[in-house]
Amino acid sequence: MEPVISVVVPVFQVEGYIGRMAQSLGEQTVKDFEVVLVDDASGDNAIEVAHRSLAQSAVPHTVIEHKSNRGVAAARNTGLAAARGKNHICVDPDDVLHPRFLERLLACQRARVLRGKHRADRVEPETELAQKQHSLQSHERAIVVVAIPVAADATRRNEPDAVVVTQGARRRAGRLCELL
């Protein structure tokens, strides 16, 4: 059975950060998801660190390896091609996600599909960590949810880090833009 969501994580020399990101995935309230780690010829122990943390939390995950470094856009596209979920999300390996991050993203996506409207929608924060707005957009042929992952130690406050794309929309639109 396909998971509700696939989380794609490009990995390149992030051994010092990825453990906390993987731990935050293990703490998600949504349990029906998979993680696709794409090792972009990292050369450090980042994949092993992520694997240990995800295995400890019993989060299903796969690892795809690039033989040479191809960049973050290629790593995301490789991960999206392998993703089995109904929805796909790309997160950076240095993100620390709020425990309800996936739950809220899926709620936004479902609300947008049910309403059929192309407008921004605000998710009200419940904690100090979740103070950023999630918004819904229509982007050419793909339905995209842009979100700002929230971490206690976040340094980039205004940059969207994650994108959720429905599986059908990704198939119609093809590869993700390299700007993502």
VOLOSE-898170 format. One record per atom (N, C-alpha, C): residue number from 1; atom name; x, y, z. Coordinates in steps of 0.001 Angstrom, whole numbers. Atoms other than C-alpha are relative to their C-alpha. Layout:
<sites>
(NUM 'CA' (X Y Z))
...
</sites>
This chain:
<sites>
(1 'N' (833 -1173 0))
(1 'CA' (0 0 0))
(1 'C' (889 1252 0))
(2 'N' (-823 -1205 89))
(2 'CA' (1351 3428 -900))
(2 'C' (-248 906 1205))
(3 'N' (164 -910 -1133))
(3 'CA' (2028 5870 1938))
(3 'C' (-744 1271 -409))
(4 'N' (695 -1251 265))
(4 'CA' (53 9099 2243))
(4 'C' (983 1055 -516))
(5 'N' (-979 -1013 400))
(5 'CA' (3227 11140 1856))
(5 'C' (1402 -593 -42))
(6 'N' (-1416 345 106))
(6 'CA' (6817 10655 734))
(6 'C' (808 1254 311))
(7 'N' (-879 -1105 -376))
(7 'CA' (9472 12874 2305))
(7 'C' (1346 -232 -675))
(8 'N' (-1252 128 752))
(8 'CA' (12443 13412 -39))
(8 'C' (1031 926 631))
(9 'N' (-1067 -766 -654))
(9 'CA' (15709 14538 1556))
(9 'C' (1288 -143 -807))
(10 'N' (-1301 47 662))
(10 'CA' (18763 15429 -559))
(10 'C' (1099 67 1066))
(11 'N' (-1040 92 -1027))
(11 'CA' (21934 14575 1379))
(11 'C' (1366 257 -633))
(12 'N' (-1363 -293 434))
(12 'CA' (25341 16165 806))
(12 'C' (750 685 1132))
(13 'N' (-878 -510 -1055))
(13 'CA' (27877 16639 3602))
(13 'C' (-762 719 1113))
(14 'N' (826 -576 -1063))
(14 'CA' (25357 17233 6383))
(14 'C' (-9 -890 1249))
(15 'N' (-83 926 -1126))
(15 'CA' (26503 14716 8978))
(15 'C' (-332 673 1334))
(16 'N' (239 -708 -1251))
(16 'CA' (26327 17339 11727))
(16 'C' (-1430 463 216))
(17 'N' (1366 -530 -85))
(17 'CA' (22696 18289 11001))
(17 'C' (-1088 -1050 -177))
(18 'N' (1072 887 463))
(18 'CA' (20803 15361 9558))
(18 'C' (-607 -860 1111))
(19 'N' (536 812 -1097))
(19 'CA' (20402 13424 12813))
(19 'C' (-1207 644 658))
(20 'N' (1128 -701 -624))
(20 'CA' (18139 16068 14324))
(20 'C' (-1188 57 -943))
(21 'N' (1097 6 967))
(21 'CA' (16096 16282 11104))
(21 'C' (-674 -1373 0))
(22 'N' (558 1353 2))
(22 'CA' (15652 12494 11071))
(22 'C' (-778 -266 1286))
(23 'N' (707 151 -1267))
(23 'CA' (14685 12552 14742))
(23 'C' (-1350 724 -43))
(24 'N' (1262 -743 83))
(24 'CA' (12054 15214 14024))
(24 'C' (-1004 -716 -904))
(25 'N' (915 804 816))
(25 'CA' (10605 12965 11299))
(25 'C' (-580 -1155 821))
(26 'N' (487 1076 -863))
(26 'CA' (10351 10153 13836))
(26 'C' (-1030 457 1016))
(27 'N' (933 -560 -971))
(27 'CA' (8329 12471 16099))
(27 'C' (-1290 512 -640))
(28 'N' (1190 -497 694))
(28 'CA' (5656 13267 13483))
(28 'C' (-1258 -699 491))
(29 'N' (1284 578 -397))
(29 'CA' (2012 12746 14441))
(29 'C' (-593 -853 -1111))
(30 'N' (397 830 1139))
(30 'CA' (1327 11393 10945))
(30 'C' (994 -1155 -69))
(31 'N' (-892 1173 34))
(31 'CA' (2725 7856 10748))
(31 'C' (42 -674 -1367))
(32 'N' (86 639 1308))
(32 'CA' (1738 6873 7204))
(32 'C' (820 778 -1025))
(33 'N' (-884 -674 945))
(33 'CA' (4779 8251 5383))
(33 'C' (1280 -803 -152))
(34 'N' (-1304 597 242))
(34 'CA' (8076 7156 3927))
(34 'C' (1013 1122 -180))
(35 'N' (-1084 -955 225))
(35 'CA' (11448 8910 3715))
(35 'C' (888 -557 -1101))
(36 'N' (-935 360 1073))
(36 'CA' (13577 8834 572))
(36 'C' (1226 888 158))
(37 'N' (-1260 -718 -141))
(37 'CA' (17177 9824 1275))
(37 'C' (781 -141 -1292))
(38 'N' (-793 51 1228))
(38 'CA' (19208 10742 -1805))
(38 'C' (1418 458 342))
(39 'N' (-1403 -284 -289))
(39 'CA' (22952 10520 -1159))
(39 'C' (633 547 -1272))
(40 'N' (-561 -668 1178))
(40 'CA' (24423 13025 -3605))
(40 'C' (1527 -33 57))
(41 'N' (-1454 219 -92))
(41 'CA' (27964 11551 -3314))
(41 'C' (582 824 1142))
(42 'N' (-328 -834 -1145))
(42 'CA' (28259 13080 136))
(42 'C' (1412 -192 532))
(43 'N' (-1353 251 -486))
(43 'CA' (31451 11410 1326))
(43 'C' (149 68 1516))
(44 'N' (-65 32 -1459))
(44 'CA' (30618 11761 5032))
(44 'C' (-937 -1093 505))
(45 'N' (853 1038 -590))
(45 'CA' (28546 9613 7405))
(45 'C' (-1448 440 169))
(46 'N' (1347 -543 -151))
(46 'CA' (25306 11566 6962))
(46 'C' (-1076 -1069 -203))
(47 'N' (1004 1044 271))
(47 'CA' (23372 8616 5497))
(47 'C' (-88 -966 1175))
(48 'N' (-3 921 -1146))
(48 'CA' (24423 6333 8374))
(48 'C' (-682 642 1209))
(49 'N' (624 -719 -1117))
(49 'CA' (23390 8974 10939))
(49 'C' (-1517 28 -183))
(50 'N' (1433 -50 284))
(50 'CA' (19975 9399 9274))
(50 'C' (-628 -1391 129))
(51 'N' (518 1368 -55))
(51 'CA' (19501 5633 8911))
(51 'C' (-192 -455 1450))
(52 'N' (109 408 -1412))
(52 'CA' (20195 5013 12618))
(52 'C' (-1200 663 674))
(53 'N' (1094 -730 -641))
(53 'CA' (17739 7701 13718))
(53 'C' (-1361 -447 -525))
(54 'N' (1277 426 591))
(54 'CA' (14985 6666 11293))
(54 'C' (-337 -1437 395))
(55 'N' (236 1390 -396))
(55 'CA' (15419 2962 12134))
(55 'C' (-444 -71 1461))
(56 'N' (368 -31 -1409))
(56 'CA' (15200 3752 15844))
(56 'C' (-1457 412 177))
(57 'N' (1390 -465 -55))
(57 'CA' (11873 5507 15215))
(57 'C' (-940 -862 -838))
(58 'N' (772 900 863))
(58 'CA' (10688 2710 12866))
(58 'C' (-649 740 -1169))
(59 'N' (500 -731 1167))
(59 'CA' (10209 5214 10001))
(59 'C' (495 -720 -1257))
(60 'N' (-431 646 1239))
(60 'CA' (10221 3411 6613))
(60 'C' (823 968 -846))
(61 'N' (-852 -874 801))
(61 'CA' (13042 4788 4481))
(61 'C' (831 -808 -985))
(62 'N' (-876 592 1005))
(62 'CA' (15110 4056 1411))
(62 'C' (1117 988 -283))
(63 'N' (-1147 -829 359))
(63 'CA' (18473 5340 262))
(63 'C' (298 -212 -1474))
(64 'N' (-398 31 1402))
(64 'CA' (19317 6188 -3326))
(64 'C' (1343 719 -84))
(65 'N' (-1337 -585 75))
(65 'CA' (22942 6914 -4200))
(65 'C' (309 525 -1388))
(66 'N' (-590 -537 1230))
(66 'CA' (24345 9211 -6858))
(66 'C' (1478 -344 21))
(67 'N' (-1426 334 79))
(67 'CA' (27784 8119 -8047))
(67 'C' (878 1239 42))
(68 'N' (-728 -1269 -60))
(68 'CA' (28850 11765 -8405))
(68 'C' (-965 1089 459))
(69 'N' (829 -1101 -482))
(69 'CA' (27602 15040 -6946))
(69 'C' (-681 670 -1182))
(70 'N' (771 -580 1102))
(70 'CA' (24810 16335 -9194))
(70 'C' (-787 1234 431))
(71 'N' (688 -1180 -483))
(71 'CA' (23387 19099 -7007))
(71 'C' (-1348 -322 619))
(72 'N' (1218 210 -773))
(72 'CA' (20316 19546 -4862))
(72 'C' (-1230 -221 -884))
(73 'N' (1175 169 872))
(73 'CA' (17813 19863 -7753))
(73 'C' (-39 -1411 -577))
(74 'N' (-58 1370 535))
(74 'CA' (18972 16582 -9317))
(74 'C' (-305 -1020 1090))
(75 'N' (272 920 -1106))
(75 'CA' (18891 14883 -5911))
(75 'C' (-1497 -22 323))
(76 'N' (1447 -41 -254))
(76 'CA' (15321 16062 -5329))
(76 'C' (-771 -715 -1100))
(77 'N' (690 658 1114))
(77 'CA' (14226 14918 -8781))
(77 'C' (180 -1509 60))
(78 'N' (-244 1434 -152))
(78 'CA' (15841 11505 -8207))
(78 'C' (-905 -567 1094))
(79 'N' (842 449 -1100))
(79 'CA' (14012 11195 -4888))
(79 'C' (-1472 -2 -359))
(80 'N' (1410 -75 415))
(80 'CA' (10694 12297 -6363))
(80 'C' (-355 -1125 -964))
(81 'N' (256 1100 944))
(81 'CA' (11017 9719 -9132))
(81 'C' (-168 -1330 728))
(82 'N' (72 1250 -760))
(82 'CA' (11444 6978 -6503))
(82 'C' (-1116 4 1049))
(83 'N' (1011 -126 -1052))
(83 'CA' (8761 8270 -4119))
(83 'C' (-1268 -768 -362))
(84 'N' (1201 808 221))
(84 'CA' (5725 6002 -3706))
(84 'C' (-1264 633 558))
(85 'N' (1140 -594 -688))
(85 'CA' (3444 8307 -1699))
(85 'C' (-983 692 -917))
(86 'N' (1016 -749 736))
(86 'CA' (233 9968 -2827))
(86 'C' (384 1465 -114))
(87 'N' (-509 -1367 -19))
(87 'CA' (1860 13309 -1939))
(87 'C' (1500 -69 222))
(88 'N' (-1454 -37 -138))
(88 'CA' (5516 14282 -2065))
(88 'C' (406 1324 636))
(89 'N' (-539 -1215 -606))
(89 'CA' (7460 16763 25))
(89 'C' (1521 -90 -17))
(90 'N' (-1451 -81 -70))
(90 'CA' (11080 17861 -210))
(90 'C' (355 841 1214))
(91 'N' (-498 -776 -1140))
(91 'CA' (12785 18951 2996))
(91 'C' (1520 -31 -27))
(92 'N' (-1458 -81 -60))
(92 'CA' (16359 20023 3586))
(92 'C' (502 -799 1196))
(93 'N' (-516 844 -1079))
(93 'CA' (18595 17849 5774))
(93 'C' (322 754 1288))
(94 'N' (-252 -774 -1216))
(94 'CA' (19175 20709 8234))
(94 'C' (-1291 545 605))
(95 'N' (1287 -427 -562))
(95 'CA' (15441 21298 8871))
(95 'C' (-309 -800 1259))
(96 'N' (549 672 -1176))
(96 'CA' (13979 20466 12265))
(96 'C' (-1492 294 -43))
(97 'N' (1430 -171 245))
(97 'CA' (10268 19896 11750))
(97 'C' (-816 -106 1283))
(98 'N' (952 69 -1103))
(98 'CA' (7509 20579 14243))
(98 'C' (-687 -1364 -49))
(99 'N' (621 1330 14))
(99 'CA' (5876 17269 15319))
(99 'C' (-1286 -97 -823))
(100 'N' (1247 29 786))
(100 'CA' (2636 18246 13517))
(100 'C' (197 553 -1410))
(101 'N' (-298 -599 1300))
(101 'CA' (4369 19535 10374))
(101 'C' (-701 -741 -1144))
(102 'N' (624 769 1087))
(102 'CA' (3245 16725 8042))
(102 'C' (-1515 -2 136))
(103 'N' (1447 -30 -234))
(103 'CA' (-216 16647 9626))
(103 'C' (-608 1303 -519))
(104 'N' (520 -1302 424))
(104 'CA' (-706 20366 8988))
(104 'C' (121 194 -1510))
(105 'N' (-141 -117 1456))
(105 'CA' (645 20215 5443))
(105 'C' (-1079 -805 -713))
(106 'N' (1047 817 617))
(106 'CA' (-1725 17387 4596))
(106 'C' (-1379 622 208))
(107 'N' (1288 -661 -248))
(107 'CA' (-4608 19272 6211))
(107 'C' (-188 1176 -953))
(108 'N' (75 -1116 955))
(108 'CA' (-3806 22328 4073))
(108 'C' (-304 -521 -1399))
(109 'N' (195 563 1336))
(109 'CA' (-3617 20212 946))
(109 'C' (-1413 -539 -153))
(110 'N' (1364 535 57))
(110 'CA' (-6895 18428 1731))
(110 'C' (-1034 1118 -24))
(111 'N' (935 -1122 -40))
(111 'CA' (-8650 21694 2560))
(111 'C' (-53 685 -1351))
(112 'N' (-63 -646 1306))
(112 'CA' (-7525 23181 -742))
(112 'C' (-715 -843 -1043))
(113 'N' (660 882 962))
(113 'CA' (-8684 20160 -2706))
(113 'C' (-1505 1 233))
(114 'N' (1426 19 -289))
(114 'CA' (-12046 20104 -922))
(114 'C' (-682 1304 -398))
(115 'N' (591 -1289 343))
(115 'CA' (-12658 23830 -1429))
(115 'C' (142 315 -1475))
(116 'N' (-232 -272 1405))
(116 'CA' (-11213 23921 -4941))
(116 'C' (323 1448 -283))
(117 'N' (-318 -1407 189))
(117 'CA' (-10009 27481 -4449))
(117 'C' (1502 191 -132))
(118 'N' (-1412 -331 187))
(118 'CA' (-6713 29043 -5480))
(118 'C' (308 1253 808))
(119 'N' (-295 -1163 -826))
(119 'CA' (-6055 31313 -2530))
(119 'C' (866 -432 1176))
(120 'N' (-828 298 -1169))
(120 'CA' (-3696 31536 409))
(120 'C' (-902 -400 1159))
(121 'N' (747 474 -1146))
(121 'CA' (-4865 29770 3520))
(121 'C' (940 1 1190))
(122 'N' (-877 -92 -1166))
(122 'CA' (-3494 30353 7003))
(122 'C' (-293 -1135 969))
(123 'N' (103 999 -1051))
(123 'CA' (-2813 27617 9519))
(123 'C' (431 679 1283))
(124 'N' (-309 -709 -1236))
(124 'CA' (-2956 29063 13000))
(124 'C' (984 -808 845))
(125 'N' (-997 711 -813))
(125 'CA' (43 28179 15175))
(125 'C' (-570 -398 1357))
(126 'N' (416 423 -1331))
(126 'CA' (-466 26233 18374))
(126 'C' (1128 151 1014))
(127 'N' (-1131 -155 -902))
(127 'CA' (3027 26684 19811))
(127 'C' (894 1101 -520))
(128 'N' (-941 -1031 438))
(128 'CA' (5828 29215 19655))
(128 'C' (832 -471 -1188))
(129 'N' (-808 520 1103))
(129 'CA' (7708 26920 17280))
(129 'C' (-725 99 -1331))
(130 'N' (776 -11 1240))
(130 'CA' (4888 26961 14730))
(130 'C' (-596 1378 -214))
(131 'N' (486 -1363 170))
(131 'CA' (4622 30666 13972))
(131 'C' (66 463 -1442))
(132 'N' (-78 -392 1404))
(132 'CA' (5106 30658 10219))
(132 'C' (-1262 -428 -722))
(133 'N' (1208 262 776))
(133 'CA' (2299 30689 7701))
(133 'C' (265 -1079 -1047))
(134 'N' (-13 955 1096))
(134 'CA' (1616 27786 5387))
(134 'C' (-942 584 -1048))
(135 'N' (892 -560 1003))
(135 'CA' (179 28910 2100))
(135 'C' (-180 -975 -1151))
(136 'N' (312 840 1145))
(136 'CA' (-1423 27222 -852))
(136 'C' (61 840 -1255))
(137 'N' (-95 -718 1257))
(137 'CA' (-723 28214 -4402))
(137 'C' (-312 -946 -1144))
(138 'N' (64 745 1236))
(138 'CA' (-1546 27102 -7871))
(138 'C' (1213 456 -801))
(139 'N' (-1231 -348 717))
(139 'CA' (1713 26975 -9826))
(139 'C' (-19 -731 -1336))
(140 'N' (143 574 1333))
(140 'CA' (1215 26386 -13542))
(140 'C' (-898 -1223 70))
(141 'N' (855 1175 32))
(141 'CA' (-50 22803 -13847))
(141 'C' (49 -813 1283))
(142 'N' (-155 789 -1214))
(142 'CA' (999 21563 -10404))
(142 'C' (-625 714 1187))
(143 'N' (479 -559 -1261))
(143 'CA' (-704 22063 -7067))
(143 'C' (1171 -98 967))
(144 'N' (-1190 -39 -842))
(144 'CA' (2075 23129 -4732))
(144 'C' (-363 632 1341))
(145 'N' (136 -597 -1318))
(145 'CA' (2043 23779 -1018))
(145 'C' (1385 466 409))
(146 'N' (-1271 -538 -446))
(146 'CA' (4840 26080 89))
(146 'C' (-100 214 1497))
(147 'N' (33 -125 -1452))
(147 'CA' (5690 25955 3770))
(147 'C' (1371 394 507))
(148 'N' (-1258 -332 -641))
(148 'CA' (8328 27297 6066))
(148 'C' (129 -903 1222))
(149 'N' (-191 861 -1168))
(149 'CA' (9546 24531 8392))
(149 'C' (504 840 1169))
(150 'N' (-326 -822 -1134))
(150 'CA' (9957 25853 11876))
(150 'C' (894 -774 956))
(151 'N' (-931 627 -932))
(151 'CA' (12888 25062 14140))
(151 'C' (382 1015 1064))
(152 'N' (-407 -886 -1081))
(152 'CA' (14003 26452 17449))
(152 'C' (1273 752 -375))
(153 'N' (-1273 -628 358))
(153 'CA' (17403 27213 15918))
(153 'C' (36 441 -1460))
(154 'N' (52 -392 1414))
(154 'CA' (16222 28290 12456))
(154 'C' (733 1315 -218))
(155 'N' (-728 -1223 318))
(155 'CA' (18490 30874 10881))
(155 'C' (-603 697 -1208))
(156 'N' (611 -587 1192))
(156 'CA' (16627 31408 7603))
(156 'C' (-1482 162 264))
(157 'N' (1376 -222 -429))
(157 'CA' (13333 32975 8612))
(157 'C' (-990 186 -1147))
(158 'N' (954 -365 1046))
(158 'CA' (11820 34003 5277))
(158 'C' (97 -854 -1251))
(159 'N' (-171 816 1193))
(159 'CA' (12847 31248 2866))
(159 'C' (-847 -1261 92))
(160 'N' (729 1276 -4))
(160 'CA' (10434 28447 1962))
(160 'C' (983 -1143 -192))
(161 'N' (-905 1134 65))
(161 'CA' (12207 25136 2518))
(161 'C' (-677 -1273 -493))
(162 'N' (666 1248 307))
(162 'CA' (9562 22553 1717))
(162 'C' (-1090 220 -1025))
(163 'N' (1029 -59 1027))
(163 'CA' (7260 21808 -1145))
(163 'C' (-747 -1321 6))
(164 'N' (821 1197 117))
(164 'CA' (4363 19344 -1236))
(164 'C' (-652 19 -1369))
(165 'N' (588 108 1327))
(165 'CA' (3249 18166 -4643))
(165 'C' (-795 -1293 -42))
(166 'N' (765 1240 136))
(166 'CA' (457 15698 -5298))
(166 'C' (656 -857 -1075))
(167 'N' (-645 931 927))
(167 'CA' (1656 12622 -7148))
(167 'C' (-456 241 -1436))
(168 'N' (520 -225 1353))
(168 'CA' (-616 13270 -10133))
(168 'C' (512 1298 -592))
(169 'N' (-496 -1287 490))
(169 'CA' (467 16900 -10397))
(169 'C' (1464 -107 -402))
(170 'N' (-1409 156 341))
(170 'CA' (4129 15880 -10366))
(170 'C' (138 -735 -1331))
(171 'N' (-59 731 1267))
(171 'CA' (3501 13401 -13165))
(171 'C' (-345 914 -1166))
(172 'N' (392 -912 1071))
(172 'CA' (1753 16080 -15230))
(172 'C' (1066 1067 -251))
(173 'N' (-957 -1099 147))
(173 'CA' (4374 18768 -14562))
(173 'C' (1404 -508 -318))
(174 'N' (-1343 519 254))
(174 'CA' (7398 16477 -14837))
(174 'C' (927 366 1142))
(175 'N' (-1023 -280 -998))
(175 'CA' (10592 17431 -13043))
(175 'C' (-245 1341 693))
(176 'N' (98 -1258 -734))
(176 'CA' (10767 20130 -10413))
(176 'C' (973 1013 -564))
(177 'N' (-865 -1099 401))
(177 'CA' (12252 23482 -11312))
(177 'C' (1257 -24 872))
(178 'N' (-1251 12 -760))
(178 'CA' (15900 23764 -10237))
(178 'C' (17 1043 1097))
(179 'N' (49 -1002 -1064))
(179 'CA' (14987 26796 -8126))
(179 'C' (-546 -597 1284))
(180 'N' (519 654 -1184))
(180 'CA' (13189 24429 -5742))
(180 'C' (1086 -845 590))
</sites>
